[in-house]
Amino acid sequence: MPLTKRELVIAVSQQTGITQVEVKRVVQQTLLYVIESLKAGKTIELRNFGVFKVRQRAPRRGRNPKTGQEVPVPSKRVVAFKPGLLMRLHIK
């Protein structure tokens, strides 16, 4: 079961004593800033957590699963995440 943004907000609110409304606003603004930064081509490095960066995926040949026919798949930008040291140590 995935952790939802709401569950994250509730947990942070309970642990910090800050209202859920305030925590939600900070979490939402943080996520929006991450998105805008990635969109602008910036790399986001959160020490000990990980690094987010946008990579260009090369064009390739795909296959239509229904017909088996080859189809061209254009290049596209994708977000990549590389976990940091602290995360790697805790999620072994």
N, C-alpha and C positions, 0 to 999 in steps of 0.2 A: 504494500500500500504506500503510495507516494506521500511525502510531506507536502501539504498545501501551504500557500502563502498565509492563509488564515491561521493554520496551526502554528506556523512560525511566529506570527504576530502575537498570538496568545502566549506562547512559551516565553518570548522575549519580554512581554508585558509582565508576566508573572515573576520572572527572574529579576527584573529591574525596578518594578514598581511604577513604571511609566504607563500611562493609559494606553489602551489598545488603539485608540484613535490616533494618538501621537506616533506610536510605533508603526502603525500602518502607513502613515504619511511619510515617515522616514524610509521605510522599506520600499515603498512605491517610488519615491524620488531617487533612491539609490539604484533601483532596477532601471528606471528611465535614463539615468545618467550613464549607466553601463551600456545600454542599447545605443544611445546617441554617440558615445565615445567609439564603440565598435563600428558604427555606421560611418564615422569620420576616419576610420582606418587606424585608430589608436589601439595599442596593446594595453590590456589592463592587468597589472601585476599586483596581486594581493599576497604579500609576504606570508609564507608558511601555509597559505590556502591554495593558491594556484594562479595560473596565467590564462587569460582569455585573449585570443587573437583571431583575426579574420584571415582566412586562407583562400586562395583562388584554386578551385578544383578544375582540373583540365577537362576539355571536352572529351567525350568517349562514345563508344558504340554501346547501346543498350539493346534490350530485347523485349518486345511486347509479350507478356506472359500468356495472353489469350491466343495470339496468332503465331507466335514464334518468330515474327518478322523483326529484323534488325532495324533499329531507329537511332538517329543521332541524338545524343544528350549534350546540350550546350554546356560551356563552362559556366561556373557560378561561384559566388562567394559563400563560404560556410564558416561558422564559428567553431573554433577548436578550443578545447580546454585541456591544460596539462596540470595535474594536481601537484601541489607543493609538498615540501618535505613533511610537515606536520600532518597533512592529510594522508600521505602515503604511509606514515608510521602508524596512524590510528586505524586505517582501513585494511590492514593486512589480511 
